[in-house]
Amino acid sequence: MKIITSFLILLLSGQFVSAQSAAKKIDSICKSISNKNPEIGISIGFVENGKEYFF
């Protein structure tokens, strides 16, 4: 539950950062979670304007 809460907080705070694309925001959030919890694996993929991104 702590991880989910942390992820939601980071996701919401990432929404307020301007001048970054969604891919950079998600990458930043994933790196932050990875640094805090190295034992957890995260795999995220999404499509934005026809471009595929995988983290």
C-alpha positions as CSV (number, residue, x, y, z in Angstrom):
1,M,0.0,0.0,0.0
2,K,2.9,2.3,0.8
3,I,4.3,1.9,-2.8
4,I,0.9,2.7,-4.4
5,T,0.5,5.8,-2.2
6,S,4.0,6.9,-3.1
7,F,3.3,6.3,-6.8
8,L,0.1,8.3,-6.7
9,I,1.8,11.2,-4.9
10,L,4.6,11.3,-7.4
11,L,2.1,11.0,-10.3
12,L,0.0,13.9,-9.0
13,S,3.0,16.0,-8.3
14,G,4.4,15.3,-11.7
15,Q,1.2,16.7,-13.3
16,F,2.2,20.1,-12.0
17,V,5.6,20.2,-13.6
18,S,5.4,22.2,-16.8
19,A,7.5,22.1,-20.0
20,Q,7.9,18.3,-19.9
21,S,6.3,15.7,-22.1
22,A,4.4,12.8,-20.6
23,A,7.2,10.4,-21.4
24,K,9.7,12.5,-19.4
25,K,7.3,12.8,-16.5
26,I,6.7,9.0,-16.4
27,D,10.4,8.3,-16.8
28,S,11.2,10.6,-13.9
29,I,8.5,8.9,-11.7
30,C,9.8,5.4,-12.5
31,K,13.4,6.4,-11.7
32,S,12.3,7.9,-8.4
33,I,10.4,4.8,-7.4
34,S,13.3,2.6,-8.6
35,N,15.8,4.5,-6.5
36,K,13.7,4.3,-3.4
37,N,12.7,0.7,-3.9
38,P,15.3,-1.2,-5.9
39,E,13.7,-4.6,-5.1
40,I,10.6,-3.7,-7.1
41,G,10.4,-4.0,-10.9
42,I,8.2,-1.6,-12.9
43,S,7.2,-1.9,-16.6
44,I,5.1,0.8,-18.1
45,G,4.1,1.4,-21.7
46,F,1.9,4.0,-23.4
47,V,1.2,5.6,-26.7
48,E,1.2,9.3,-27.2
49,N,0.5,10.9,-30.6
50,G,1.2,7.6,-32.4
51,K,4.6,7.1,-30.6
52,E,5.1,4.1,-28.3
53,Y,7.1,4.6,-25.1
54,F,8.2,1.8,-22.8
55,F,9.9,2.2,-19.4
